[in-house]
C-alpha cells in the first residue's frame, strides 16, 4: 500500500496522542497541510509533490508538532530542576571519580 508523504507525516504526528485528541488533530492537520500546499501552488510552486515536501519541511519534526498539541515538554531535565540536577551531578562526580 502506497501512502503519500502527508499521510505518513500525519500518522507520525498523531501516533502518540490520546484517543480523544487524535481524530480532531488529524483532521485539523490535514486541512492545514492542504491549505498550505494550495497556497504554495498558487504562489508558483513547480509541482504538487514539491509543494507538499516544502510544506512538511516547514512544519518540522512530527514529534515536536505532537508535543505542541499535547503540551508535553520534550526535555528530560527542564529549567525547573536543572540547578538541583547539576548540584547532584557535581557531588556525585566529585565523590565517585576519586574512588574509582
PyMOL commands that set and color helices and strands:
alter all, ss='L'
color gray80, all
select helices_A, chain A and resi 5-14+19-42+48-59+62-70+82-99
alter helices_A, ss='H'
color red, helices_A
deselect
rebuild
show_as cartoon
